[in-house]
């Protein structure tokens, strides 16, 4: 039977915090302040450690580190994503 371990974290898509990688599949030129392309190096970092992305959801992070999924009717924009990863236990 396969056994898995899980890891959760939030990632931010701020261009000011993480540069957008230069790759053939990413358009060149200026990108928006909170471009989702910023997530690529962060996701690859976890992939290099053997983690597989299972789920990613936009969230708002509260002052206490709590997260809430934005209400589509609230017209609130977000730049943070709650991510769940898994990897097989040897």
MMTF fields as JSON, N, C-alpha, C and O atoms, coordinates in Angstrom:
{
  "mmtfVersion": "1.0.0",
  "mmtfProducer": "UNKNOWN",
  "numBonds": 359,
  "numAtoms": 360,
  "numGroups": 90,
  "numChains": 1,
  "numModels": 1,
  "chainsPerModel": [1],
  "groupsPerChain": [90],
  "chainIdList": ["A"],
  "bondAtomList": [4, 2, 8, 6, 12, 10, 16, 14, 20, 18, 24, 22, 28, 26, 32, 30, 36, 34, 40, 38, 44, 42, 48, 46, 52, 50, 56, 54, 60, 58, 64, 62, 68, 66, 72, 70, 76, 74, 80, 78, 84, 82, 88, 86, 92, 90, 96, 94, 100, 98, 104, 102, 108, 106, 112, 110, 116, 114, 120, 118, 124, 122, 128, 126, 132, 130, 136, 134, 140, 138, 144, 142, 148, 146, 152, 150, 156, 154, 160, 158, 164, 162, 168, 166, 172, 170, 176, 174, 180, 178, 184, 182, 188, 186, 192, 190, 196, 194, 200, 198, 204, 202, 208, 206, 212, 210, 216, 214, 220, 218, 224, 222, 228, 226, 232, 230, 236, 234, 240, 238, 244, 242, 248, 246, 252, 250, 256, 254, 260, 258, 264, 262, 268, 266, 272, 270, 276, 274, 280, 278, 284, 282, 288, 286, 292, 290, 296, 294, 300, 298, 304, 302, 308, 306, 312, 310, 316, 314, 320, 318, 324, 322, 328, 326, 332, 330, 336, 334, 340, 338, 344, 342, 348, 346, 352, 350, 356, 354],
  "bondOrderList": [1, 1, 1, 1, 1, 1, 1, 1, 1, 1, 1, 1, 1, 1, 1, 1, 1, 1, 1, 1, 1, 1, 1, 1, 1, 1, 1, 1, 1, 1, 1, 1, 1, 1, 1, 1, 1, 1, 1, 1, 1, 1, 1, 1, 1, 1, 1, 1, 1, 1, 1, 1, 1, 1, 1, 1, 1, 1, 1, 1, 1, 1, 1, 1, 1, 1, 1, 1, 1, 1, 1, 1, 1, 1, 1, 1, 1, 1, 1, 1, 1, 1, 1, 1, 1, 1, 1, 1, 1],
  "groupList": [{"groupName": "UNK", "atomNameList": ["N", "CA", "C", "O"], "elementList": ["N", "C", "C", "O"], "formalChargeList": [0, 0, 0, 0], "bondAtomList": [1, 0, 2, 1, 3, 2], "bondOrderList": [1, 1, 2], "singleLetterCode": "X", "chemCompType": "L-PEPTIDE LINKING"}],
  "groupTypeList": [0, 0, 0, 0, 0, 0, 0, 0, 0, 0, 0, 0, 0, 0, 0, 0, 0, 0, 0, 0, 0, 0, 0, 0, 0, 0, 0, 0, 0, 0, 0, 0, 0, 0, 0, 0, 0, 0, 0, 0, 0, 0, 0, 0, 0, 0, 0, 0, 0, 0, 0, 0, 0, 0, 0, 0, 0, 0, 0, 0, 0, 0, 0, 0, 0, 0, 0, 0, 0, 0, 0, 0, 0, 0, 0, 0, 0, 0, 0, 0, 0, 0, 0, 0, 0, 0, 0, 0, 0, 0],
  "groupIdList": [1, 2, 3, 4, 5, 6, 7, 8, 9, 10, 11, 12, 13, 14, 15, 16, 17, 18, 19, 20, 21, 22, 23, 24, 25, 26, 27, 28, 29, 30, 31, 32, 33, 34, 35, 36, 37, 38, 39, 40, 41, 42, 43, 44, 45, 46, 47, 48, 49, 50, 51, 52, 53, 54, 55, 56, 57, 58, 59, 60, 61, 62, 63, 64, 65, 66, 67, 68, 69, 70, 71, 72, 73, 74, 75, 76, 77, 78, 79, 80, 81, 82, 83, 84, 85, 86, 87, 88, 89, 90],
  "secStructList": [7, 7, 7, 3, 3, 3, 3, 3, 3, 3, 3, 3, 7, 7, 6, 6, 6, 1, 7, 7, 7, 7, 7, 6, 6, 1, 7, 7, 1, 7, 7, 7, 6, 6, 7, 4, 4, 4, 2, 2, 2, 2, 2, 2, 2, 2, 2, 2, 6, 6, 7, 3, 3, 3, 3, 3, 3, 3, 3, 3, 3, 7, 6, 6, 1, 7, 3, 3, 7, 7, 7, 4, 4, 4, 6, 7, 7, 7, 7, 3, 3, 3, 3, 3, 3, 3, 3, 3, 7, 7],
  "xCoordList": [0.844, 0.0, 0.893, 1.855, 0.558, 1.3, 0.917, -0.248, 1.937, 1.701, 2.218, 3.231, 1.514, 1.843, 2.031, 1.432, 2.866, 2.919, 2.489, 2.644, 1.947, 1.39, 2.049, 2.551, 2.033, 2.616, 1.71, 1.301, 1.39, 0.586, 1.35, 2.129, 1.115, 1.739, 0.953, 0.099, 1.248, 0.692, 1.841, 2.96, 1.543, 2.504, 1.94, 0.732, 2.817, 2.408, 2.888, 3.97, 2.094, 2.444, 2.909, 2.601, 3.635, 4.117, 5.412, 6.406, 5.399, 6.574, 7.693, 8.87, 7.34, 8.342, 9.135, 10.297, 8.528, 9.18, 9.945, 10.998, 9.428, 10.013, 10.02, 8.967, 11.181, 11.212, 10.582, 10.591, 10.044, 9.467, 10.607, 11.501, 10.592, 11.68, 11.656, 10.609, 12.816, 12.917, 12.829, 13.716, 11.754, 11.517, 10.821, 10.176, 10.95, 10.313, 8.789, 8.135, 8.215, 6.757, 6.126, 4.919, 6.918, 6.401, 6.595, 7.709, 5.536, 5.674, 6.715, 6.831, 7.453, 8.45, 7.792, 6.64, 8.522, 8.004, 7.526, 7.777, 6.827, 6.326, 5.184, 4.351, 5.176, 4.112, 3.407, 3.97, 2.18, 1.408, 2.076, 2.868, 1.761, 2.375, 2.202, 3.088, 1.069, 0.791, 0.567, -0.414, 1.472, 1.379, 1.492, 2.357, 0.636, 0.754, 2.034, 2.395, 2.72, 3.999, 5.031, 5.969, 4.858, 5.772, 5.745, 6.724, 4.641, 4.513, 5.395, 5.712, 5.803, 6.534, 7.81, 7.986, 8.722, 9.926, 9.62, 10.301, 8.603, 8.234, 7.703, 8.061, 6.845, 6.306, 7.413, 7.437, 8.329, 9.449, 10.356, 10.917, 10.504, 11.31, 10.765, 11.527, 9.458, 8.866, 8.923, 9.121, 8.754, 8.877, 10.261, 10.403, 11.292, 12.674, 12.884, 13.786, 12.061, 12.152, 11.262, 11.122, 10.667, 9.838, 8.367, 7.6, 7.949, 6.542, 5.763, 6.23, 4.586, 3.671, 2.508, 1.882, 2.222, 1.105, -0.21, -0.48, -1.019, -2.305, -3.437, -4.399, -3.303, -4.372, -3.787, -2.826, -4.394, -4.022, -5.306, -6.097, -5.491, -6.705, -6.338, -5.482, -6.969, -6.733, -7.325, -8.413, -6.593, -7.063, -6.702, -5.865, -7.347, -6.955, -6.411, -6.991, -5.293, -4.646, -4.944, -4.734, -5.433, -5.769, -4.563, -3.475, -4.754, -3.677, -3.11, -1.948, -3.89, -3.448, -2.946, -2.753, -2.734, -2.274, -3.389, -3.146, -4.623, -5.754, -6.048, -5.696, -6.683, -6.979, -8.466, -9.153, -8.947, -10.331, -10.353, -9.612, -11.198, -11.365, -12.218, -13.301, -11.737, -12.506, -13.879, -14.029, -14.852, -16.203, -16.248, -15.857, -16.72, -16.768, -17.623, -17.413, -18.567, -19.439, -18.799, -19.31, -17.698, -17.079, -16.202, -15.783, -15.927, -15.073, -13.737, -13.218, -13.196, -11.909, -10.84, -10.979, -9.788, -8.694, -7.669, -7.485, -7.005, -6.011, -4.71, -4.653, -3.668, -2.359, -1.745, -0.623, -2.477, -1.984, -2.754, -3.944, -2.03, -2.613, -2.285, -1.142, -3.294, -3.098, -2.797, -3.563, -1.67, -1.231, -1.116, -0.663, -1.524, -1.377, -0.51, -0.793, 0.543, 1.469, 1.466, 1.099, 1.885, 2.061, 3.324, 3.771, 3.887, 4.972, 4.91, 4.462, 5.373, 5.298, 6.315, 7.452, 5.879, 6.772, 7.489, 6.864, 8.792, 9.597, 9.33, 9.912],
  "yCoordList": [-1.181, 0.0, 1.25, 1.346, 2.171, 3.434, 4.288, 4.355, 4.948, 5.875, 7.237, 7.347, 8.268, 9.628, 10.505, 10.266, 11.518, 12.593, 13.869, 14.001, 14.8, 16.016, 17.254, 17.235, 18.313, 19.595, 20.697, 20.662, 21.672, 22.808, 24.096, 24.199, 25.069, 26.382, 27.393, 27.029, 28.653, 29.697, 30.289, 30.437, 30.621, 31.256, 32.593, 32.737, 33.565, 34.9, 35.147, 34.7, 35.849, 36.116, 37.549, 38.144, 38.106, 39.478, 39.536, 38.913, 40.276, 40.442, 41.128, 40.907, 41.954, 42.65, 41.688, 41.954, 40.576, 39.612, 38.525, 38.078, 38.106, 37.008, 37.381, 37.688, 37.362, 37.698, 36.604, 35.425, 37.024, 36.08, 35.414, 36.101, 34.084, 33.406, 33.7, 34.008, 33.6, 33.757, 32.367, 31.536, 32.124, 30.83, 31.048, 32.075, 30.086, 30.192, 30.206, 30.784, 29.578, 29.491, 30.628, 30.613, 31.608, 32.778, 33.999, 34.255, 34.756, 35.948, 36.921, 37.102, 37.529, 38.514, 39.867, 40.069, 40.79, 42.14, 42.336, 41.518, 43.447, 43.802, 42.875, 42.481, 42.542, 41.709, 42.493, 43.412, 42.111, 42.753, 42.541, 41.613, 43.39, 43.371, 42.021, 41.591, 41.355, 40.081, 38.976, 38.236, 38.878, 37.886, 36.463, 36.197, 35.549, 34.163, 33.475, 32.416, 34.057, 33.489, 33.476, 32.68, 34.345, 34.411, 33.101, 32.754, 32.39, 31.155, 30.037, 29.106, 30.1, 28.998, 28.624, 27.444, 29.564, 29.145, 28.585, 27.673, 29.127, 28.636, 27.208, 26.359, 26.946, 25.599, 24.626, 23.487, 25.066, 24.217, 23.888, 22.793, 24.829, 24.585, 23.372, 22.49, 23.331, 22.197, 20.931, 19.839, 21.063, 19.911, 19.307, 18.085, 20.143, 19.657, 18.856, 18.022, 19.106, 18.373, 17.128, 16.452, 16.84, 15.64, 15.844, 14.881, 17.097, 17.369, 17.536, 18.194, 16.943, 17.087, 17.977, 17.744, 18.997, 19.892, 19.145, 18.599, 19.13, 18.446, 19.443, 19.169, 20.616, 21.601, 22.994, 23.189, 23.962, 25.365, 26.19, 26.051, 27.049, 27.866, 29.291, 29.496, 30.283, 31.658, 31.852, 31.359, 32.578, 32.826, 34.246, 34.905, 34.686, 35.897, 35.435, 34.563, 36.025, 35.632, 36.677, 37.872, 36.212, 37.104, 37.449, 36.91, 38.348, 38.796, 37.671, 37.733, 36.657, 35.541, 34.361, 33.27, 34.569, 33.493, 32.592, 31.603, 32.942, 32.154, 32.5, 33.583, 31.592, 31.82, 31.663, 30.905, 32.395, 32.291, 32.349, 33.107, 31.551, 31.573, 32.787, 32.967, 33.625, 34.83, 34.486, 33.539, 35.269, 35.141, 35.816, 36.975, 35.104, 35.651, 36.913, 37.748, 37.055, 38.236, 39.425, 40.542, 39.203, 40.265, 41.182, 42.243, 40.78, 41.564, 41.899, 43.004, 40.937, 41.122, 40.37, 39.18, 41.073, 40.48, 39.932, 40.47, 38.869, 38.27, 37.985, 37.916, 37.82, 37.486, 36.301, 35.896, 35.745, 34.625, 33.362, 33.397, 32.238, 30.956, 29.918, 29.808, 29.159, 28.044, 26.815, 26.465, 26.157, 25.016, 23.779, 23.853, 22.663, 21.376, 20.495, 20.336, 19.93, 19.062, 17.688, 17.535, 16.675, 15.341, 14.725, 15.099, 13.766, 12.943, 11.59, 11.449, 10.615, 9.25, 9.015, 9.483, 8.283, 7.895, 6.627, 5.664, 6.635, 5.458, 4.268, 3.202],
  "zCoordList": [0.0, 0.0, 0.0, 0.762, -0.847, -0.884, 0.31, 0.7, 0.89, 1.984, 1.567, 0.876, 1.992, 1.6, 2.825, 3.874, 2.683, 3.662, 2.946, 1.732, 3.719, 3.139, 3.736, 4.86, 2.964, 3.378, 2.857, 1.696, 3.692, 3.258, 3.513, 4.461, 2.656, 2.797, 1.98, 1.171, 2.198, 1.336, 0.521, 1.013, -0.722, -1.62, -2.059, -2.247, -2.219, -2.645, -4.071, -4.454, -4.844, -6.238, -6.458, -7.491, -5.517, -5.631, -6.44, -6.069, -7.533, -8.384, -7.609, -7.896, -6.633, -5.833, -4.954, -4.646, -4.546, -3.66, -4.418, -3.965, -5.551, -6.319, -7.795, -8.353, -8.436, -9.866, -10.724, -10.37, -11.841, -12.802, -13.558, -14.053, -13.658, -14.356, -15.851, -16.421, -16.47, -17.916, -18.518, -18.324, -19.247, -19.876, -21.194, -21.404, -22.084, -23.396, -23.321, -24.189, -22.294, -22.194, -21.394, -21.154, -20.98, -20.273, -21.16, -21.617, -21.41, -22.262, -21.71, -20.498, -22.598, -22.18, -21.984, -22.37, -21.384, -21.169, -19.749, -18.864, -19.553, -18.224, -17.816, -18.632, -16.533, -15.976, -14.877, -14.283, -14.628, -13.578, -12.218, -12.05, -11.264, -9.936, -9.229, -8.491, -9.453, -8.795, -9.827, -9.757, -10.766, -11.832, -11.282, -10.449, -11.732, -11.27, -11.765, -11.252, -12.745, -13.189, -12.055, -12.077, -11.082, -9.94, -9.142, -8.481, -9.205, -8.441, -8.982, -8.242, -10.248, -10.882, -10.137, -9.833, -9.822, -9.1, -7.713, -7.244, -7.062, -5.737, -5.817, -5.0, -6.807, -6.988, -7.389, -6.922, -8.252, -8.656, -7.48, -7.414, -6.551, -5.343, -4.582, -4.187, -4.381, -3.674, -4.522, -3.988, -5.824, -6.713, -6.656, -6.702, -6.556, -6.442, -5.157, -5.086, -4.151, -2.883, -2.878, -1.859, -4.036, -4.158, -3.881, -3.885, -3.637, -3.357, -4.657, -5.587, -4.718, -5.853, -5.434, -4.4, -6.237, -5.933, -6.126, -7.196, -5.076, -5.11, -5.327, -6.045, -4.686, -4.737, -4.547, -3.803, -5.243, -5.061, -5.139, -6.072, -4.142, -4.049, -3.671, -2.81, -4.299, -3.854, -2.464, -2.165, -1.615, -0.253, 0.163, -0.454, 1.206, 1.916, 3.259, 3.906, 3.674, 4.924, 5.991, 5.783, 7.129, 8.23, 9.078, 8.873, 10.028, 10.912, 11.757, 12.159, 12.032, 12.863, 12.04, 12.577, 10.743, 9.878, 9.39, 8.698, 9.756, 9.29, 7.832, 7.362, 7.13, 5.716, 5.47, 6.155, 4.478, 4.064, 2.542, 1.917, 1.983, 0.536, 0.182, 0.739, -0.743, -1.082, -1.665, -2.437, -1.279, -1.805, -3.165, -3.297, -4.17, -5.527, -5.609, -6.489, -4.714, -4.715, -4.004, -4.091, -3.306, -2.524, -3.375, -2.913, -4.605, -5.513, -4.864, -5.014, -4.148, -3.484, -4.269, -4.548, -4.614, -5.365, -4.402, -3.31, -4.796, -3.926, -4.642, -5.87, -3.849, -4.4, -3.679, -3.983, -2.724, -1.932, -2.287, -2.602, -2.224, -2.607, -1.548, -1.106, -1.144, -0.225, -1.065, -1.962, -0.769, -1.558, -0.681, 0.462, -1.22, -0.555, -1.459, -2.647, -0.881, -1.594, -0.952, 0.213, -1.731, -1.169, -1.764, -2.849, -1.021, -1.559, -0.882, 0.255, -1.615, -1.128, -0.019, -0.083, 0.995, 2.081, 1.656, 1.214, 1.793, 1.371, 2.262, 2.06]
}
